[in-house]
Amino acid sequence: MINELLPPKRILMGPGPSDVHPHVLKSMVTPLLGHLDPAFLTIMDETMELLRQVYQTKNKATMAMSGTGSAGMETVFVNLIEPGDKVLIGVNGLFGERMVDVAERCGAEVIQVKAPWGQIIDPQQIKEMLQQHKNIKVVAVVHAETSTGVRQPLEEISHIVHEHEALFVCDMVTSLGGCPTDIDQVGVDAAYSGTQKCLSAPPGLAPVTFSARAVDVMAKRKQKVQSWYLDLSMIQAYWSEDSERFYHHTAPITMIYSLREALRLIVNEGLENVFARHKRYGDSLHAGLEAMGLSLLVEKEHRLSQLTSVNIPEGVDDLAVRKRLLEKYSLEIGGGLGELKGKVWRIGLMGYNARQENVTYMLAALEDVLKEENCNIEHGVALQAAEKLMNK
């Protein structure tokens, strides 16, 4: 006999997935509707409107693709890019590298602007490349680089990109719901995200948004989109509020319930309140970690609140610490990726997890485990530093 599924209870404070809000979990036991049931189409319309509010856009082409954030990335590139198009991509971490890979698979001629992992892409380098290479169709950067915890400023790059009549694309997998995205204000032409980070829903959907300019570019394609499953020329007919709905593929009904509830919670709390909450507890965590004697990878000016990369102290075993946190405290944090493997820990305070008790628990647990690793840490100093900011 196969036993009932009983996974251990964890606190997910790594780079994602993050803990799902209890109300979102509750929404997922709602009975199924058919994917063309009028009641479900109403739920889809509500989800689109909520998603526009959280993305901070009025884009009509705003919807949730079936798949994780990587499906969102692929959706954007396969629909905007045709073989031979020139694409300029900022690479300062693993997910910039993934954009390069996806764009090349679309047949694009990819030009890279690189920065050290943990630093931002320099807008002037983007400008220089646009001046050197004519007819660049798309410029893409990662807004919140999940592999490093860098928050990329967007306004100056967007201005430069549009001066050269290119489309501006952003990876917002770790930023959506955690910090301002300002799609319309900044002038982002296409963006993609995932549900498992700051939205506090399970992994499984990829919210995307496209400006009218990007939609016009897609409408003028010379070739079919290389992916049938992600072809927006067909999928938009299912997600459109303005026309008869046409079936494309069976929607993940329960996941859409979960996304609607996650977005509802954010909108009801108020976007500015949500962003302020992430900043407050992110700043508190940073203060506690630094008081503990640890250094952070990213300079304060460009540091994400919702995801923090901590430099691993010399002589401390990366895997041993993460394993001990999991075994002793049922607490998950992430290790480094790519060139940061074994060099940093990544700590998430995303969505529902951006709460005072999680900052306190994280700092107390890490202090205890690092002392087991013979690190010289003054007892309680991290919590004192964090509480000063939390109590302001």
C-alpha positions as CSV (number, residue, x, y, z in Angstrom):
1,M,0.0,0.0,0.0
2,I,1.3,3.5,-0.9
3,N,1.2,5.9,2.1
4,E,-0.6,9.2,2.1
5,L,1.5,12.1,0.8
6,L,2.9,13.9,4.0
7,P,5.8,16.1,3.1
8,P,7.6,17.8,6.0
9,K,6.6,21.3,6.9
10,R,9.2,23.8,5.8
11,I,9.7,27.6,6.0
12,L,10.8,28.5,2.4
13,M,13.2,31.4,2.7
14,G,15.3,30.6,-0.4
15,P,15.1,32.2,-3.8
16,G,11.8,30.5,-4.6
17,P,9.4,28.9,-4.3
18,S,8.3,30.9,-1.3
19,D,5.6,29.9,1.1
20,V,2.1,30.1,-0.3
21,H,-0.4,32.4,1.5
22,P,-3.0,30.4,3.5
23,H,-5.8,32.1,1.6
24,V,-4.3,31.1,-1.7
25,L,-4.0,27.5,-0.5
26,K,-7.6,27.6,0.5
27,S,-8.7,28.9,-2.9
28,M,-7.1,25.8,-4.5
29,V,-9.7,23.4,-3.1
30,T,-12.5,25.3,-4.9
31,P,-14.4,22.9,-7.3
32,L,-13.3,23.0,-10.9
33,L,-15.2,24.7,-13.7
34,G,-14.9,24.0,-17.4
35,H,-12.3,26.2,-19.1
36,L,-15.0,27.7,-21.3
37,D,-17.7,28.0,-18.6
38,P,-19.0,31.6,-18.5
39,A,-18.3,31.7,-14.7
40,F,-14.7,30.7,-15.3
41,L,-14.3,33.3,-18.1
42,T,-15.4,35.9,-15.6
43,I,-12.7,34.7,-13.2
44,M,-10.1,35.0,-16.0
45,D,-11.3,38.6,-16.7
46,E,-10.9,39.4,-13.0
47,T,-7.5,37.8,-12.9
48,M,-6.4,39.9,-15.9
49,E,-7.6,43.1,-14.3
50,L,-5.9,42.3,-11.0
51,L,-2.7,41.4,-12.9
52,R,-2.7,44.8,-14.6
53,Q,-3.0,46.5,-11.3
54,V,-0.1,44.6,-9.8
55,Y,2.1,45.0,-12.9
56,Q,1.2,48.7,-12.8
57,T,0.0,48.8,-16.4
58,K,-3.1,49.3,-18.6
59,N,-1.8,46.9,-21.3
60,K,-4.7,44.9,-22.7
61,A,-2.3,42.1,-23.6
62,T,-1.7,41.0,-19.9
63,M,-2.4,37.4,-19.1
64,A,-1.1,34.3,-17.3
65,M,0.7,31.7,-19.4
66,S,0.6,28.0,-18.5
67,G,4.0,27.2,-17.1
68,T,6.6,28.6,-14.7
69,G,8.5,31.8,-15.1
70,S,10.8,30.2,-17.7
71,A,7.7,29.7,-19.9
72,G,7.1,33.5,-19.5
73,M,10.6,34.1,-20.7
74,E,10.2,31.9,-23.7
75,T,6.7,33.4,-24.5
76,V,8.2,36.9,-24.8
77,F,11.1,35.8,-27.0
78,V,9.4,33.4,-29.3
79,N,6.6,35.9,-30.0
80,L,8.7,39.0,-30.5
81,I,11.8,37.5,-32.2
82,E,12.1,36.0,-35.7
83,P,15.3,34.4,-37.2
84,G,17.9,37.0,-38.0
85,D,16.6,39.7,-35.6
86,K,19.2,41.5,-33.5
87,V,18.7,41.4,-29.8
88,L,20.8,43.2,-27.1
89,I,20.8,41.5,-23.7
90,G,22.3,42.7,-20.4
91,V,24.0,39.9,-18.6
92,N,24.9,40.3,-14.9
93,G,23.8,36.9,-13.6
94,L,22.4,33.5,-14.5
95,F,19.0,34.7,-15.8
96,G,20.6,37.1,-18.2
97,E,22.5,34.2,-19.5
98,R,19.3,32.2,-19.9
99,M,17.8,35.0,-21.9
100,V,20.8,34.8,-24.3
101,D,20.2,31.1,-24.7
102,V,16.5,31.5,-25.4
103,A,17.0,34.3,-27.9
104,E,19.7,32.3,-29.7
105,R,17.3,29.4,-30.0
106,C,14.8,31.8,-31.7
107,G,17.5,32.4,-34.3
108,A,18.4,35.9,-33.1
109,E,21.7,37.5,-33.5
110,V,22.5,38.2,-29.8
111,I,24.8,41.1,-28.6
112,Q,25.7,41.0,-25.0
113,V,26.4,43.8,-22.5
114,K,28.0,42.3,-19.4
115,A,28.6,43.4,-15.9
116,P,30.1,41.5,-12.9
117,W,27.6,39.3,-11.0
118,G,26.3,41.5,-8.2
119,Q,26.5,44.7,-10.1
120,I,24.0,46.5,-12.4
121,I,24.2,46.9,-16.2
122,D,25.6,50.3,-17.1
123,P,23.0,52.2,-19.3
124,Q,25.9,53.9,-21.1
125,Q,27.1,50.5,-22.3
126,I,23.6,49.8,-23.7
127,K,23.7,53.2,-25.5
128,E,27.1,52.5,-27.0
129,M,26.0,49.1,-28.3
130,L,22.9,50.6,-29.8
131,Q,25.0,53.2,-31.6
132,Q,27.4,50.5,-32.8
133,H,24.9,48.0,-34.0
134,K,22.0,49.2,-36.2
135,N,18.5,47.8,-36.4
136,I,18.5,46.1,-32.9
137,K,14.9,45.0,-32.4
138,V,14.8,44.1,-28.7
139,V,16.8,45.2,-25.7
140,A,16.4,42.9,-22.6
141,V,17.5,43.2,-19.0
142,V,16.7,41.4,-15.8
143,H,14.9,43.8,-13.4
144,A,15.5,41.6,-10.3
145,E,18.3,39.2,-10.9
146,T,17.4,36.1,-8.8
147,S,21.0,34.7,-8.9
148,T,22.5,37.8,-7.2
149,G,19.8,39.9,-5.6
150,V,20.5,43.0,-7.8
151,R,17.8,45.4,-8.6
152,Q,18.4,47.0,-12.0
153,P,17.3,50.6,-12.5
154,L,15.1,50.7,-15.6
155,E,14.2,54.3,-16.5
156,E,17.5,55.5,-18.1
157,I,17.8,52.3,-20.1
158,S,14.2,52.5,-21.3
159,H,14.7,56.0,-22.5
160,I,17.9,55.0,-24.4
161,V,16.2,52.0,-25.9
162,H,13.2,53.9,-27.2
163,E,15.4,56.6,-28.6
164,H,16.8,53.9,-30.9
165,E,13.3,52.6,-31.7
166,A,13.8,49.1,-30.1
167,L,11.5,47.2,-27.8
168,F,12.4,47.1,-24.1
169,V,11.9,43.7,-22.4
170,C,12.3,42.9,-18.7
171,D,12.6,39.7,-16.6
172,M,10.4,40.5,-13.6
173,V,10.2,37.1,-12.1
174,T,11.4,38.2,-8.6
175,S,10.2,41.8,-8.8
176,L,6.5,41.4,-9.5
177,G,4.6,42.0,-6.2
178,G,7.8,42.8,-4.3
179,C,8.9,46.2,-5.6
180,P,7.5,48.7,-8.1
181,T,7.5,47.5,-11.7
182,D,5.9,50.6,-13.2
183,I,5.4,49.1,-16.6
184,D,3.6,52.1,-18.2
185,Q,5.6,54.8,-16.4
186,V,9.0,53.3,-17.2
187,G,8.0,52.3,-20.7
188,V,8.6,48.5,-20.6
189,D,7.3,46.9,-23.8
190,A,7.1,43.3,-22.6
191,A,7.7,41.6,-19.2
192,Y,7.3,38.2,-17.7
193,S,7.2,36.8,-14.2
194,G,6.2,33.8,-12.1
195,T,3.7,33.0,-9.4
196,Q,6.0,31.4,-6.9
197,K,8.0,34.4,-5.7
198,C,6.5,37.6,-4.3
199,L,2.9,36.7,-5.4
200,S,2.9,33.9,-2.8
201,A,1.2,31.3,-5.1
202,P,2.5,27.9,-6.2
203,P,4.8,27.7,-9.2
204,G,2.8,27.0,-12.4
205,L,1.8,30.2,-14.1
206,A,3.8,32.9,-15.9
207,P,2.2,36.4,-15.9
208,V,3.2,38.3,-19.0
209,T,2.3,41.8,-20.3
210,F,2.9,43.4,-23.7
211,S,2.5,47.1,-24.7
212,A,0.4,48.1,-27.7
213,R,3.8,48.6,-29.6
214,A,4.9,45.1,-28.8
215,V,1.5,43.7,-29.9
216,D,1.8,45.6,-33.2
217,V,5.3,44.0,-33.8
218,M,3.8,40.5,-33.2
219,A,1.0,41.2,-35.6
220,K,3.5,42.1,-38.3
221,R,5.5,38.9,-38.1
222,K,6.6,37.3,-41.3
223,Q,6.8,33.8,-40.0
224,K,4.7,31.6,-37.6
225,V,5.8,31.6,-34.0
226,Q,8.1,28.6,-33.5
227,S,6.2,27.4,-30.5
228,W,2.6,26.3,-31.0
229,Y,2.0,26.1,-27.2
230,L,3.2,29.6,-26.5
231,D,1.9,31.3,-29.7
232,L,0.1,34.5,-28.5
233,S,-1.7,35.0,-31.8
234,M,-3.9,32.1,-30.7
235,I,-3.7,32.4,-26.9
236,Q,-4.8,36.0,-26.9
237,A,-8.1,34.9,-28.4
238,Y,-8.7,32.8,-25.3
239,W,-7.6,35.5,-22.8
240,S,-9.3,38.4,-24.7
241,E,-12.2,40.2,-22.9
242,D,-13.3,41.9,-26.2
243,S,-14.1,38.9,-28.4
244,E,-15.6,35.5,-28.4
245,R,-13.3,33.1,-26.5
246,F,-11.5,30.4,-28.6
247,Y,-10.1,27.3,-27.0
248,H,-6.3,26.9,-27.3
249,H,-5.3,24.5,-24.6
250,T,-7.0,23.4,-21.4
251,A,-6.3,26.1,-18.8
252,P,-4.8,25.2,-15.4
253,I,-8.1,26.0,-13.6
254,T,-6.9,25.6,-10.1
255,M,-3.7,27.6,-10.7
256,I,-5.8,30.5,-12.0
257,Y,-7.9,30.4,-8.9
258,S,-4.7,30.6,-6.9
259,L,-3.4,33.5,-8.9
260,R,-6.6,35.5,-8.7
261,E,-6.6,35.1,-4.9
262,A,-2.9,36.0,-4.6
263,L,-3.4,39.2,-6.7
264,R,-6.6,40.0,-4.7
265,L,-4.6,39.9,-1.5
266,I,-1.9,42.3,-2.8
267,V,-4.4,44.7,-4.3
268,N,-6.5,44.8,-1.1
269,E,-3.4,45.4,1.1
270,G,-2.4,48.2,-1.3
271,L,0.6,48.1,-3.6
272,E,2.5,50.8,-1.8
273,N,1.9,49.0,1.5
274,V,3.2,45.7,0.0
275,F,6.3,47.4,-1.4
276,A,6.9,49.2,2.0
277,R,6.5,45.9,3.9
278,H,9.1,44.2,1.7
279,K,11.5,47.1,2.1
280,R,11.0,47.3,5.9
281,Y,11.8,43.6,6.5
282,G,14.4,43.4,3.8
283,D,16.3,46.3,5.4
284,S,15.9,44.7,8.8
285,L,17.3,41.4,7.6
286,H,20.3,43.2,5.9
287,A,21.0,45.1,9.2
288,G,20.9,41.9,11.2
289,L,23.2,40.0,8.8
290,E,25.7,42.8,8.8
291,A,25.6,43.2,12.6
292,M,26.4,39.5,12.7
293,G,29.7,40.2,10.8
294,L,28.5,38.9,7.4
295,S,28.9,40.9,4.2
296,L,26.3,41.2,1.5
297,L,27.1,40.7,-2.2
298,V,25.2,43.7,-3.6
299,E,25.8,47.4,-2.7
300,K,23.0,48.9,-0.7
301,E,21.9,51.2,-3.6
302,H,21.0,48.3,-5.9
303,R,20.1,45.7,-3.4
304,L,16.7,43.9,-3.6
305,S,14.6,43.8,-0.4
306,Q,13.0,40.5,-1.3
307,L,16.1,38.5,-2.1
308,T,19.5,38.9,-0.4
309,S,22.8,37.3,-1.4
310,V,25.1,36.8,1.6
311,N,28.8,36.2,1.2
312,I,29.8,32.9,2.9
313,P,32.5,33.5,5.5
314,E,35.9,32.0,4.8
315,G,36.2,28.5,6.2
316,V,32.4,27.9,6.5
317,D,30.9,24.9,4.7
318,D,28.1,26.1,2.5
319,L,26.2,22.8,2.2
320,A,26.7,22.0,5.9
321,V,25.1,25.2,7.0
322,R,22.1,24.9,4.6
323,K,21.7,21.2,5.6
324,R,21.7,22.1,9.3
325,L,19.2,24.9,8.9
326,L,16.9,22.4,7.2
327,E,17.3,19.6,9.7
328,K,17.3,21.7,12.9
329,Y,15.0,24.5,12.0
330,S,13.1,23.2,8.9
331,L,14.3,26.4,7.3
332,E,15.3,26.5,3.6
333,I,17.7,29.0,2.1
334,G,19.4,28.8,-1.3
335,G,22.9,28.4,-2.4
336,G,24.8,30.3,-5.1
337,L,24.3,29.6,-8.8
338,G,26.8,29.7,-11.7
339,E,30.0,31.5,-10.8
340,L,28.6,32.2,-7.3
341,K,28.2,28.5,-6.4
342,G,29.6,27.9,-3.0
343,K,30.3,31.6,-2.5
344,V,26.9,33.0,-1.4
345,W,23.7,32.0,0.4
346,R,20.5,33.5,-1.1
347,I,17.8,34.4,1.5
348,G,14.2,35.2,0.3
349,L,11.7,37.4,2.1
350,M,9.1,37.2,-0.7
351,G,5.4,37.9,-0.5
352,Y,3.7,36.2,2.5
353,N,7.2,35.5,3.9
354,A,8.1,39.2,4.3
355,R,7.0,39.3,7.9
356,Q,8.7,40.2,11.2
357,E,8.6,36.7,12.6
358,N,10.5,35.3,9.6
359,V,13.3,37.9,10.0
360,T,13.7,37.1,13.6
361,Y,13.6,33.3,13.0
362,M,16.1,33.5,10.2
363,L,18.6,35.6,12.1
364,A,18.3,33.5,15.3
365,A,18.6,30.2,13.4
366,L,21.6,31.3,11.3
367,E,23.4,32.7,14.3
368,D,23.0,29.3,16.1
369,V,24.2,27.3,13.1
370,L,27.1,29.5,12.4
371,K,28.2,29.2,16.0
372,E,28.2,25.4,15.5
373,E,30.6,26.2,12.6
374,N,32.9,28.0,15.1
375,C,32.1,31.5,13.8
376,N,32.7,34.2,16.4
377,I,29.3,36.0,16.7
378,E,28.1,38.1,19.6
379,H,24.9,36.6,20.9
380,G,21.8,38.6,20.0
381,V,23.5,41.4,18.2
382,A,21.8,40.6,14.8
383,L,18.3,40.6,16.3
384,Q,19.0,43.9,18.1
385,A,20.1,45.6,14.8
386,A,17.1,44.2,13.0
387,E,14.6,45.2,15.6
388,K,15.8,48.8,15.6
389,L,14.6,49.1,12.0
390,M,11.5,47.0,12.4
391,N,10.3,49.1,15.4
392,K,10.8,52.4,13.6
